[in-house]
Amino acid sequence: MKVLKISVIIPLYNSSEFIKDTLQSVVDQSYQDIEIIIIDDSSTDDSFNKAIEFQSENVIIKHNKGKGACAARNYGFELSSGEYIQFLDADDILSLDKIEKQVQALNGSQTELAVCNTVHFIEKLEEGKCVDQAYVYSTPKPEAFFINLWGGNHLPMHMIQTSAWLTPRTLIEKVGLWDETLAKDQDGEFFARLGLQSSGILYVPEVKNYYRKHSSGKNIASQKKEIHLNSLLKATNLKAKYLFSKTESDASKQAIATQYKHVAIDAWPQYKTVYNTAISKCNALGGSNYNPILGGRAIEFIKNTLGWRTAKSVAFYGRTFLNR
């Protein structure tokens, strides 16, 4: 079988503490034909200097032409030449055979996506936890995969982190690059667009993606300003469009209703326009019983007795009062 080139694309911003470990996990991959493309997004620490230490004929390091992680990934893709693309965040780590085993599973396919489990960790890999076993599996029906992931069946909604995937270049060229207008859920929208246009998902259980969790709450996933809530709503609108183009089953409607309720819960009570739009779309699809944990014992008691809106209002206005 022809040896295929892999492009690993890493957007870099203020990850000085982690970038060496991330890059070492790529340099040490058992698969050999890899190019690494690092796009620095105007870091203000010494991330760029640490990345430069890895520069070689197979490692390209550039400053971002645009702004933000999506623009950095798109620029990296523009510079890349690999038949398969591994997007990797600058603080995450790949098991050393991740790329090799996923390339083997794809076996030259240009229409399927490879995926693996993700281990969430804070400091030590061995202390991390994998909680996505029920969501990650092989299937020739990607719509069923995403319905399951988004809460359309008996499981609560979940996510698959960016670095877990390995993607054919031609599939990205077919469906388009990262949406640079999104400030949140860019990865959810991007991989929904790719996955629902693929011919199937290939699960590789032997390998792992290690996703670093940050207690500071400074990563994009934790951001809940108005720009992020509007982005989350836009991404959900797009995911609904992609899924409903494949199926409008009851399970698909339940999955998208759950996605909209997630937006509504995040928006309440601060961004009522986003809330009203999201909850209206949720109800139009039949509603959702999605009921996330919102806080400690007191907030959970309020949620269970008076509802999640009251619980979120108490939590929000309580924090506002304390921060005066």
ABEGO torsion letter per residue (X at the ends): XBBBBBBBBBBBBGAAAAAAAAAAAAAABABABBBBBBBBBGBABAAAAAAAAABBAABBBBBBABBEAAAAAAAAAAABABABBBBBBAABBBBAAAAAAAAAAAGGBAABBBBBBBBBBAABAAABBBAAAAABBBBABAAAAAAAAAGABABBBBBBBAAABBBBAAAAAAAEBBBAABABGAAAAAAAAAAAABAEBBBBAABBBBBBBBAAGABAAABABAAAAAAAAAAAAAAAAAAAAABABAAAAAAAAAAAAAAAAAAOAABAAAAAAAAAAAAAAGEBABBBBAEBAAAAAAAAAAEAAAAAAAAAAAAAAAAX
